[in-house]
Amino acid sequence: MRIAVTGSIATDHLMTFPGRFADQFVADQLHTVSLSFLVDNLDVRRGGVGPNICFGMGQLGSRPILVGAAGSDFDEYRAWLDRHGVDTESVRISEVLHTARFVCTTDADHNQIGSFYTGAMSEARQIELKAVADRVGGLDLVLIGADDPEAMLRHTEECRTRGIPFAADFSQQIARMDGENIRTLMEGATYLFSNEYEKGLIESKSGWTDEEILAKVGTRVTTLGAQGVRIERVGHETILVGCPEENAKVDPTGVGDAFRAGFLTGLGWGVGLERAAQIGCMLATLVIETLGTQEYTLARAHFMERFTKAYGDEAAAEVRSHLAAA
């Protein structure tokens, strides 16, 4: 199954604040917020939703196709992704802009405040999916992740026009989008990804109810943080999948991307939605235990040991057969 992942390509500058953001806000002064947080450390990591998802898929033995735009400073990052099983040949390199940058501070309660510099990401709108499909011999699914908004709209329309199944995943870009754009990006999606908060925001901005959205997309996948994930389809029972037990909660950055990586890999293997969600939750657990979005190592025996403990022998036997062959 040939899966392309479109999305931002960026470096992450991650900082930790030892206190709680909530203690720094004055309720009647929120309209004039002016805060600076003295942080303990700074970690510069590879990031962007596109590479994060593709890295996880590569760790599981898939060969995802990364589609996005980066700057001339992308060479080292490209080599890293190539070594970890990602097809980077469809990444556009800007001649004038640097690779995008995400700056994020996490507090003691694992709440986050972040900013995103667009940089070369703005050129993702110039990428044509037909060229990608022609190069790899066709596409079976395109995940349209958080990226340049015009690129997201173009890729969605091209998928609809060419009959390519696509997954809508607004993520961080939902805050910039109006109701019309959100409705455009959702209509006809095979999958719709969001977390619980984004789910409410999608409904509020689009003006569509939960039932109306379900009628317009094939499958709605909502991540629930520590509670796992909920999968809904019209005419089917809701699927609820819990998360494996964590060894530590180090850094939540990239956990949602890791879930998508596992879920998409499961789809590529042809397992059912519940099993795909279990794979996603297991991979997400590895990421939350690690500082950085692509710093974890997937040791297959360890992965299967923990997967078996969380989901049982029958689920593990099905996943093991695919992981062994990957």
Backbone hydrogen bonds in HBPLUS format (Angstrom, degrees):
<---DONOR---> <-ACCEPTOR-->    atom                        ^
c    i                          cat <-CA-CA->   ^        H-A-AA   ^      H-
h    n   atom  resd res      DA  || num        DHA   H-A  angle D-A-AA Bond
n    s   type  num  typ     dist DA aas  dist angle  dist       angle   num
A0140-ASP N   A0002-ARG O   2.88 MM 138  5.26 158.0  1.93 143.5 150.6     1
A0065-ILE N   A0003-ILE O   3.07 MM  62  6.30 162.7  2.10 153.0 156.0     2
A0004-ALA N   A0141-LEU O   3.00 MM 137  6.45 159.0  2.04 159.6 163.2     3
A0143-LEU N   A0004-ALA O   2.88 MM 139  6.32 162.1  1.91 163.8 166.0     4
A0005-VAL N   A0065-ILE O   2.81 MM  60  6.05 164.0  1.83 160.7 162.7     5
A0067-VAL N   A0005-VAL O   2.93 MM  62  5.87 162.8  1.96 149.0 144.5     6
A0006-THR N   A0143-LEU O   2.88 MM 137  6.05 170.1  1.89 172.7 174.4     7
A0145-GLY N   A0006-THR O   2.89 MM 139  5.62 152.0  1.97 137.9 142.6     8
A0007-GLY N   A0067-VAL O   3.28 MM  60  6.79 143.6  2.42 165.0 173.7     9
A0008-SER N   A0146-ALA O   2.85 MM 138  6.15 143.8  1.98 165.8 153.9    10
A0050-GLY N   A0008-SER O   3.11 MM  42  5.46 147.6  2.22 140.2 148.6    11
A0010-ALA N   A0047-GLY O   3.22 MM  37  5.02 167.6  2.24 110.6 108.4    12
A0047-GLY N   A0010-ALA O   2.78 MM  37  5.02 139.7  1.95 157.4 148.0    13
A0011-THR N   A0100-ALA O   3.05 MM  89  6.59 146.1  2.16 142.5 147.2    14
A0102-PHE N   A0011-THR O   2.85 MM  91  6.16 167.1  1.87 159.5 163.4    15
A0012-ASP N   A0045-ARG O   2.60 MM  33  4.91 165.4  1.62 152.4 156.3    16
A0045-ARG N   A0012-ASP O   2.69 MM  33  4.91 164.8  1.71 151.2 156.2    17
A0013-HIS N   A0102-PHE O   2.70 MM  89  6.08 161.0  1.74 165.7 172.0    18
A0104-CYS N   A0013-HIS O   2.96 MM  91  6.28 164.4  1.98 155.5 159.1    19
A0014-LEU N   A0043-ASP O   2.80 MM  29  5.14 165.5  1.82 161.2 157.2    20
A0043-ASP N   A0014-LEU O   2.88 MM  29  5.14 158.4  1.92 146.6 154.0    21
A0015-MET N   A0104-CYS O   2.83 MM  89  6.16 161.1  1.87 162.0 167.3    22
A0106-THR N   A0015-MET O   2.93 MM  91  6.32 155.5  1.99 146.6 151.9    23
A0040-ASP N   A0016-THR O   2.90 MM  24  5.80 161.6  1.93 171.5 173.9    24
A0017-PHE N   A0106-THR O   2.81 MM  89  5.93 167.1  1.82 149.8 153.5    25
A0108-ALA N   A0019-GLY O   2.88 MM  89  5.48 178.2  1.88 161.9 161.4    26
A0023-ASP N   A0020-ARG O   3.09 MM   3  5.55 143.8  2.22 109.4 118.6    27
A0024-GLN N   A0021-PHE O   2.84 MM   3  5.39 160.1  1.88 119.9 126.7    28
A0029-GLN N   A0026-VAL O   2.89 MM   3  5.32 163.4  1.92 123.0 127.1    29
A0032-THR N   A0029-GLN O   3.00 MM   3  5.58 164.8  2.02 118.5 123.4    30
A0052-ASN N   A0048-GLY O   3.00 MM   4  6.06 162.1  2.03 158.9 164.6    31
A0053-ILE N   A0049-VAL O   3.04 MM   4  6.07 165.8  2.06 146.8 149.9    32
A0054-CYS N   A0050-GLY O   3.00 MM   4  6.19 169.1  2.01 154.8 158.4    33
A0055-PHE N   A0051-PRO O   2.73 MM   4  5.74 158.9  1.77 151.5 156.6    34
A0056-GLY N   A0052-ASN O   3.25 MM   4  6.47 163.1  2.28 144.7 148.1    35
A0057-MET N   A0053-ILE O   3.05 MM   4  6.35 157.9  2.10 151.2 157.6    36
A0058-GLY N   A0054-CYS O   2.83 MM   4  6.04 156.3  1.88 150.5 157.4    37
A0059-GLN N   A0055-PHE O   2.90 MM   4  6.19 148.1  2.00 147.7 156.6    38
A0060-LEU N   A0056-GLY O   3.20 MM   4  6.48 138.5  2.38 138.7 148.7    39
A0060-LEU N   A0057-MET O   3.12 MM   3  5.16 128.8  2.40  95.2 108.6    40
A0062-SER N   A0057-MET O   2.92 MM   5  5.26 154.1  1.99 153.2 144.6    41
A0061-GLY N   A0058-GLY O   3.02 MM   3  5.04 158.8  2.06 103.4 109.5    42
A0087-ASP N   A0064-PRO O   2.92 MM  23  6.01 170.6  1.93 177.4 174.2    43
A0066-LEU N   A0087-ASP O   2.96 MM  21  6.06 164.3  1.98 160.7 165.4    44
A0092-ARG N   A0068-GLY O   2.81 MM  24  6.19 158.8  1.86 161.0 161.3    45
A0070-ALA N   A0092-ARG O   2.84 MM  22  6.27 157.9  1.89 167.1 174.7    46
A0094-SER N   A0070-ALA O   2.75 MM  24  6.09 167.6  1.77 164.3 166.5    47
A0074-PHE N   A0071-GLY O   3.13 MM   3  5.68 139.8  2.29 123.6 123.8    48
A0078-ARG N   A0074-PHE O   2.75 MM   4  5.89 161.9  1.78 166.2 172.5    49
A0079-ALA N   A0075-ASP O   3.01 MM   4  6.27 160.0  2.05 150.1 154.8    50
A0080-TRP N   A0076-GLU O   3.08 MM   4  6.37 153.6  2.15 145.4 152.3    51
A0081-LEU N   A0077-TYR O   3.03 MM   4  6.36 161.8  2.07 154.7 158.7    52
A0082-ASP N   A0078-ARG O   2.83 MM   4  6.04 164.4  1.85 157.9 162.7    53
A0083-ARG N   A0079-ALA O   3.02 MM   4  6.18 155.1  2.08 144.4 150.5    54
A0084-HIS N   A0081-LEU O   2.96 MM   3  5.04 135.9  2.16  98.6 111.7    55
A0086-VAL N   A0081-LEU O   3.10 MM   5  5.36 158.1  2.15 143.2 142.1    56
A0085-GLY N   A0082-ASP O   3.32 MM   3  5.51 148.3  2.43 116.1 111.7    57
A0091-VAL N   A0088-THR O   3.19 MM   3  5.64 158.8  2.23 121.4 120.4    58
A0120-ALA N   A0098-HIS O   2.77 MM  22  5.59 154.8  1.83 157.6 159.3    59
A0101-ARG N   A0117-TYR O   3.11 MM  16  5.10 153.7  2.18 133.4 141.5    60
A0117-TYR N   A0101-ARG O   2.77 MM  16  5.10 170.0  1.78 161.2 162.5    61
A0103-VAL N   A0115-SER O   2.86 MM  12  5.28 168.0  1.88 157.6 161.7    62
A0115-SER N   A0103-VAL O   2.79 MM  12  5.28 150.6  1.88 149.4 159.5    63
A0105-THR N   A0113-ILE O   2.89 MM   8  5.40 164.1  1.91 151.3 155.7    64
A0113-ILE N   A0105-THR O   2.97 MM   8  5.40 153.8  2.04 150.7 159.3    65
A0107-ASP N   A0111-ASN O   2.91 MM   4  5.51 157.7  1.96 151.6 159.1    66
A0110-HIS N   A0107-ASP O   2.97 MM   3  5.20 159.5  2.02 116.4 118.7    67
A0121-MET N   A0118-THR O   3.09 MM   3  5.40 145.7  2.21 139.2 134.2    68
A0122-SER N   A0119-GLY O   3.27 MM   3  6.34 169.8  2.28 128.3 128.9    69
A0123-GLU N   A0120-ALA O   2.89 MM   3  5.69 165.8  1.91 126.9 131.3    70
A0124-ALA N   A0121-MET O   2.99 MM   3  5.50 167.4  2.00 119.2 122.4    71
A0126-GLN N   A0123-GLU O   3.01 MM   3  5.62 165.5  2.03 117.6 122.4    72
A0127-ILE N   A0124-ALA O   3.09 MM   3  5.53 167.4  2.11 117.5 120.0    73
A0132-VAL N   A0129-LEU O   3.02 MM   3  4.97 116.4  2.44  94.2 110.2    74
A0133-ALA N   A0129-LEU O   2.82 MM   4  6.12 166.6  1.84 160.8 163.8    75
A0134-ASP N   A0130-LYS O   2.80 MM   4  5.98 160.7  1.84 152.8 158.1    76
A0135-ARG N   A0131-ALA O   3.10 MM   4  6.19 150.7  2.19 137.2 144.6    77
A0136-VAL N   A0132-VAL O   3.17 MM   4  6.47 153.1  2.24 152.3 158.4    78
A0137-GLY N   A0133-ALA O   2.91 MM   4  5.74 119.6  2.28 144.7 158.0    79
A0138-GLY N   A0133-ALA O   2.67 MM   5  4.31 159.1  1.71 138.0 138.4    80
A0142-VAL N   A0165-PRO O   3.01 MM  23  6.48 145.4  2.13 141.3 151.9    81
A0167-ALA N   A0142-VAL O   2.83 MM  25  6.22 153.9  1.90 147.9 151.7    82
A0144-ILE N   A0167-ALA O   2.85 MM  23  5.92 174.4  1.86 165.3 166.6    83
A0169-ASP N   A0144-ILE O   3.11 MM  25  5.85 141.0  2.27 159.1 149.7    84
A0151-ALA N   A0148-ASP O   2.85 MM   3  5.16 121.5  2.20 108.0 124.0    85
A0152-MET N   A0148-ASP O   2.97 MM   4  6.34 154.3  2.04 156.6 164.9    86
A0153-LEU N   A0149-PRO O   3.06 MM   4  6.35 157.4  2.12 148.2 153.4    87
A0154-ARG N   A0150-GLU O   2.93 MM   4  6.12 160.3  1.97 144.8 150.6    88
A0155-HIS N   A0151-ALA O   2.82 MM   4  5.97 171.5  1.83 157.6 159.8    89
A0156-THR N   A0152-MET O   3.01 MM   4  6.08 155.6  2.07 141.5 148.5    90
A0157-GLU N   A0153-LEU O   3.00 MM   4  6.17 167.4  2.01 151.3 154.5    91
A0158-GLU N   A0154-ARG O   2.89 MM   4  6.07 157.1  1.94 150.6 157.6    92
A0159-CYS N   A0155-HIS O   2.93 MM   4  6.11 155.5  1.99 145.0 151.4    93
A0160-ARG N   A0156-THR O   3.03 MM   4  6.33 161.2  2.06 151.2 155.9    94
A0161-THR N   A0157-GLU O   2.87 MM   4  6.06 164.6  1.89 151.1 155.6    95
A0162-ARG N   A0158-GLU O   2.89 MM   4  5.96 160.6  1.92 150.7 155.5    96
A0163-GLY N   A0159-CYS O   2.87 MM   4  5.70 110.9  2.36 137.3 152.0    97
A0164-ILE N   A0159-CYS O   2.83 MM   5  4.68 149.4  1.93 138.7 143.1    98
A0163-GLY N   A0160-ARG O   3.35 MM   3  5.13 152.9  2.43  94.9 102.7    99
A0190-THR N   A0166-PHE O   2.78 MM  24  5.58 148.6  1.88 160.4 170.6   100
A0168-ALA N   A0191-TYR O   2.82 MM  23  6.20 154.3  1.88 162.4 157.1   101
A0193-PHE N   A0168-ALA O   2.90 MM  25  6.25 168.1  1.91 170.3 174.4   102
A0173-GLN N   A0170-PHE O   3.06 MM   3  5.48 147.6  2.17 143.5 136.0   103
A0174-ILE N   A0171-SER O   3.21 MM   3  6.00 171.4  2.22 125.3 127.9   104
A0176-ARG N   A0173-GLN O   3.03 MM   3  5.53 143.7  2.16 112.9 122.2   105
A0177-MET N   A0174-ILE O   3.29 MM   3  5.22 147.9  2.40  98.3 107.4   106
A0182-ILE N   A0178-ASP O   3.08 MM   4  6.34 163.3  2.11 156.5 161.7   107
A0183-ARG N   A0179-GLY O   2.94 MM   4  6.10 160.1  1.98 150.2 155.4   108
A0184-THR N   A0180-GLU O   2.97 MM   4  6.19 154.8  2.04 145.0 152.3   109
A0185-LEU N   A0181-ASN O   2.93 MM   4  6.17 157.1  1.98 151.5 157.0   110
A0186-MET N   A0182-ILE O   3.06 MM   4  6.20 136.9  2.25 142.1 153.0   111
A0187-GLU N   A0183-ARG O   3.08 MM   4  6.06 162.9  2.11 153.4 156.5   112
A0189-ALA N   A0186-MET O   2.92 MM   3  5.54 159.9  1.96 150.7 146.7   113
A0188-GLY N   A0216-LYS O   3.09 MM  28  5.77 145.9  2.21 151.4 159.7   114
A0218-GLY N   A0189-ALA O   2.89 MM  29  6.38 157.1  1.94 151.4 159.1   115
A0219-THR N   A0190-THR O   2.99 MM  29  6.17 129.7  2.25 126.1 140.4   116
A0192-LEU N   A0219-THR O   2.87 MM  27  6.30 142.4  2.01 159.2 167.2   117
A0221-VAL N   A0192-LEU O   2.78 MM  29  5.94 168.3  1.80 159.3 163.5   118
A0194-SER N   A0221-VAL O   3.12 MM  27  6.60 138.1  2.31 160.6 167.5   119
A0223-THR N   A0194-SER O   2.90 MM  29  6.39 154.8  1.97 148.9 153.4   120
A0199-LYS N   A0195-ASN O   2.88 MM   4  6.05 146.0  1.99 149.3 159.5   121
A0200-GLY N   A0196-GLU O   3.36 MM   4  6.71 156.2  2.42 145.3 148.3   122
A0201-LEU N   A0197-TYR O   3.12 MM   4  6.46 154.8  2.18 147.0 154.6   123
A0202-ILE N   A0198-GLU O   2.77 MM   4  5.95 156.7  1.83 154.5 160.0   124
A0203-GLU N   A0199-LYS O   3.13 MM   4  6.41 160.9  2.17 147.8 152.2   125
A0204-SER N   A0200-GLY O   2.93 MM   4  6.13 157.5  1.98 145.6 152.3   126
A0205-LYS N   A0201-LEU O   2.86 MM   4  5.97 171.2  1.87 155.0 157.1   127
A0206-SER N   A0202-ILE O   2.89 MM   4  5.80 160.3  1.93 146.1 152.6   128
A0207-GLY N   A0203-GLU O   3.04 MM   4  5.74 142.1  2.19 135.3 143.8   129
A0213-ILE N   A0209-THR O   2.94 MM   4  6.22 159.0  1.98 154.9 160.2   130
A0214-LEU N   A0210-ASP O   3.02 MM   4  6.25 162.7  2.05 149.6 154.4   131
A0215-ALA N   A0211-GLU O   3.12 MM   4  6.32 141.0  2.28 138.7 148.6   132
A0216-LYS N   A0213-ILE O   2.91 MM   3  5.14 145.6  2.03 105.8 116.6   133
A0217-VAL N   A0213-ILE O   3.13 MM   4  6.39 126.1  2.43 151.4 165.7   134
A0220-ARG N   A0232-GLU O   2.88 MM  12  5.14 173.9  1.89 157.1 158.9   135
A0232-GLU N   A0220-ARG O   2.89 MM  12  5.14 161.6  1.92 147.4 153.6   136
A0222-THR N   A0230-ARG O   2.84 MM   8  5.18 174.1  1.84 161.6 163.1   137
A0230-ARG N   A0222-THR O   2.82 MM   8  5.18 160.4  1.86 147.5 154.1   138
A0224-LEU N   A0228-GLY O   2.69 MM   4  5.08 172.5  1.70 147.5 144.8   139
A0227-GLN N   A0224-LEU O   3.20 MM   3  5.23 154.1  2.27 126.4 121.6   140
A0228-GLY N   A0225-GLY O   3.08 MM   3  5.73 169.0  2.09 119.9 123.0   141
A0229-VAL N   A0241-VAL O   2.90 MM  12  5.37 150.9  1.98 151.8 160.7   142
A0241-VAL N   A0229-VAL O   3.01 MM  12  5.37 166.3  2.03 155.4 159.3   143
A0231-ILE N   A0239-ILE O   2.82 MM   8  4.98 158.6  1.87 148.8 154.9   144
A0239-ILE N   A0231-ILE O   2.94 MM   8  4.98 168.5  1.95 149.3 152.4   145
A0236-HIS N   A0233-ARG O   3.19 MM   3  5.45 158.3  2.24 132.9 129.5   146
A0250-VAL N   A0288-ILE O   2.74 MM  38  5.76 142.6  1.88 152.1 164.6   147
A0251-ASP N   A0288-ILE O   3.16 MM  37  5.14 159.6  2.21 130.9 137.2   148
A0255-VAL N   A0252-PRO O   3.15 MM   3  5.61 162.4  2.19 138.4 136.5   149
A0258-ALA N   A0254-GLY O   2.98 MM   4  6.23 155.0  2.04 149.3 155.8   150
A0259-PHE N   A0255-VAL O   2.99 MM   4  6.34 154.0  2.06 148.6 155.6   151
A0260-ARG N   A0256-GLY O   3.10 MM   4  6.38 161.8  2.14 147.2 151.3   152
A0261-ALA N   A0257-ASP O   2.92 MM   4  6.23 151.8  2.00 147.0 155.5   153
A0262-GLY N   A0258-ALA O   3.00 MM   4  6.30 162.2  2.03 154.9 157.8   154
A0263-PHE N   A0259-PHE O   2.85 MM   4  6.05 163.7  1.88 155.7 161.0   155
A0264-LEU N   A0260-ARG O   2.81 MM   4  5.87 170.2  1.82 152.6 155.5   156
A0265-THR N   A0261-ALA O   3.01 MM   4  6.09 152.6  2.09 140.3 148.3   157
A0266-GLY N   A0262-GLY O   2.94 MM   4  6.16 155.3  2.00 145.5 152.1   158
A0267-LEU N   A0263-PHE O   2.98 MM   4  6.36 152.0  2.06 147.6 155.4   159
A0268-GLY N   A0264-LEU O   2.92 MM   4  6.21 154.6  1.98 145.7 152.8   160
A0269-TRP N   A0265-THR O   2.92 MM   4  6.25 140.0  2.09 144.6 156.0   161
A0269-TRP N   A0266-GLY O   3.14 MM   3  5.00 123.4  2.48  90.9 105.3   162
A0270-GLY N   A0266-GLY O   3.06 MM   4  6.30 121.3  2.42 136.0 151.1   163
A0271-VAL N   A0266-GLY O   3.18 MM   5  5.65 155.4  2.25 157.6 154.2   164
A0270-GLY N   A0267-LEU O   2.99 MM   3  5.02 140.4  2.15  97.3 109.4   165
A0276-ALA N   A0272-GLY O   2.91 MM   4  6.14 160.7  1.95 153.6 159.9   166
A0277-ALA N   A0273-LEU O   2.91 MM   4  6.10 155.2  1.97 148.1 154.4   167
A0278-GLN N   A0274-GLU O   2.98 MM   4  6.28 147.3  2.09 144.8 154.1   168
A0279-ILE N   A0275-ARG O   3.00 MM   4  6.35 156.1  2.06 152.4 158.0   169
A0280-GLY N   A0276-ALA O   3.00 MM   4  6.28 158.1  2.05 145.5 151.9   170
A0281-CYS N   A0277-ALA O   2.87 MM   4  6.11 156.6  1.92 148.9 154.8   171
A0282-MET N   A0278-GLN O   2.96 MM   4  6.16 153.0  2.03 146.8 153.9   172
A0283-LEU N   A0279-ILE O   3.01 MM   4  6.27 162.3  2.05 152.5 156.8   173
A0284-ALA N   A0280-GLY O   2.92 MM   4  6.08 157.4  1.97 147.7 154.7   174
A0285-THR N   A0281-CYS O   3.04 MM   4  6.18 144.9  2.17 138.8 147.1   175
A0286-LEU N   A0282-MET O   3.27 MM   4  6.66 149.1  2.37 143.1 150.2   176
A0287-VAL N   A0283-LEU O   3.20 MM   4  6.55 148.9  2.30 145.6 153.8   177
A0288-ILE N   A0284-ALA O   3.04 MM   4  6.36 157.3  2.09 152.2 157.3   178
A0290-THR N   A0287-VAL O   2.98 MM   3  5.19 163.7  2.01 114.0 117.4   179
A0303-PHE N   A0299-ALA O   2.81 MM   4  6.01 162.2  1.85 160.2 166.4   180
A0304-MET N   A0300-ARG O   2.93 MM   4  6.07 163.8  1.96 148.2 151.7   181
A0305-GLU N   A0301-ALA O   2.96 MM   4  6.13 149.4  2.06 142.2 151.0   182
A0306-ARG N   A0302-HIS O   3.10 MM   4  6.32 165.4  2.12 153.8 156.1   183
A0307-PHE N   A0303-PHE O   2.87 MM   4  6.02 153.8  1.94 146.3 155.0   184
A0308-THR N   A0304-MET O   2.87 MM   4  5.88 160.9  1.90 145.3 149.7   185
A0309-LYS N   A0305-GLU O   3.17 MM   4  6.37 158.2  2.22 140.7 146.5   186
A0310-ALA N   A0306-ARG O   3.04 MM   4  6.23 149.8  2.13 144.5 152.2   187
A0311-TYR N   A0307-PHE O   2.86 MM   4  5.96 161.3  1.89 156.9 161.6   188
A0312-GLY N   A0308-THR O   2.82 MM   4  4.75 147.0  1.93 132.4 135.5   189
A0316-ALA N   A0312-GLY O   3.07 MM   4  6.21 158.7  2.12 145.8 152.6   190
A0317-ALA N   A0313-ASP O   2.85 MM   4  6.02 153.5  1.92 150.7 156.9   191
A0318-GLU N   A0314-GLU O   3.36 MM   4  6.63 156.2  2.42 145.4 150.0   192
A0319-VAL N   A0315-ALA O   3.14 MM   4  6.43 164.5  2.17 152.8 157.0   193
A0320-ARG N   A0316-ALA O   2.75 MM   4  5.78 161.7  1.78 154.4 160.2   194
A0321-SER N   A0317-ALA O   3.32 MM   4  6.38 154.5  2.39 139.2 143.8   195
A0322-HIS N   A0319-VAL O   3.10 MM   3  5.37 124.3  2.43 102.8 116.2   196
A0323-LEU N   A0319-VAL O   2.89 MM   4  6.11 166.8  1.90 160.6 165.0   197
A0324-ALA N   A0320-ARG O   2.87 MM   4  5.85 157.2  1.92 149.0 154.4   198
A0325-ALA N   A0322-HIS O   3.13 MM   3  5.17 125.9  2.43  94.1 108.0   199
A0326-ALA N   A0322-HIS O   3.02 MM   4  6.13 121.3  2.38 140.9 156.0   200
A0326-ALA N   A0323-LEU O   3.31 MM   3  5.09 144.3  2.44  92.1 102.1   201
